Amino acid sequence: QMCIRDSSKYLPYKSRDVLQILESEIVPYMDGYTLREVVDMLELYSQGGYFGKELFNECRKAIVKDLAAVQAEDIAPILSSFANPEVRNENLFIIFQSKIKEYFNKLTLSDIATIVESCSKINTKDPFIYDLFEPRLIKLSSELQPHQILQLVTSYSNQNLTHKFQLYNHLEPLVVKHKAAFTISQLVSIAYSYVIAEKGRNGLVDDLLEEVIKNIEKIGKEEAIYMMAITVRHKMRQEDCEQVVTQLYRYFEEFSAEQLSEVCFLASKHKEIYADIGELAKKKLEGNNDVDYDVT
């Protein structure tokens, strides 16, 4: 445990290497750890960015075996750890529904935002968590901090269930109030979420995008594709769309095959603006032998 903490705290540039070495030392002795130590390990490994399947699998078994010992403060870090794509485990989320109900009144706003975000990341189609927390989130919405607002806006939109949730109406004024606290990349995520959810007052998305366009060079490659998706679904001025195209070309050589495929798909939906870069992405994909999907 001391080695794990030290590697995460003092060796961030090589923490993954150290954590990988420690994994083989930890797994054989998993039965000797308390539940609290197991939760600590999950948090530290997640923070260190190393998601060893063997370690996480053994931690999952230990948690399920000692489920009765799980306390309210353990739920969010456990689910957050197992929401990572490398170790995603939807069954654990189903198992934890009873624990969430048991400790419902003891969960903090921070816990709830993290739990909802974790459920969103595993793409669960079960609305249980969202239905359960929505009334409480609405009641306490004025207490939400900017990072929690971001977690909730992006998480609820990912479920294609937003038509039945009223939370968005309560989050809107908070997004406006705290707009200055969000980074440009976060504003892109929020705008994308409102467009996908088809929620938001007239002008809210435009207000957010105006700030993004003024600082367009601060966005990353993922946000460039999000902006492309926004322009396909939300009417924007042609000159603003052209700025998005410029950013797509800026990151073009860094795009993965999956991202290039997304560019192709989105370009087909808005050929007036994106025909050229869509064709370029298609040609690059056709020359990539590792690509399995149909780019047409």
PyMOL commands that set and color helices and strands:
alter all, ss='L'
color gray80, all
select helices_A, chain A and resi 2-10+15-32+35-48+53-65+67-69+72-81+90-95+97-102+104-106+109-121+128-139+141-143+146-157+162-164+167-177+179-181+184-197+204-214+216-218+221-233+238-254+257-269+271-286
alter helices_A, ss='H'
color red, helices_A
deselect
rebuild
show_as cartoon
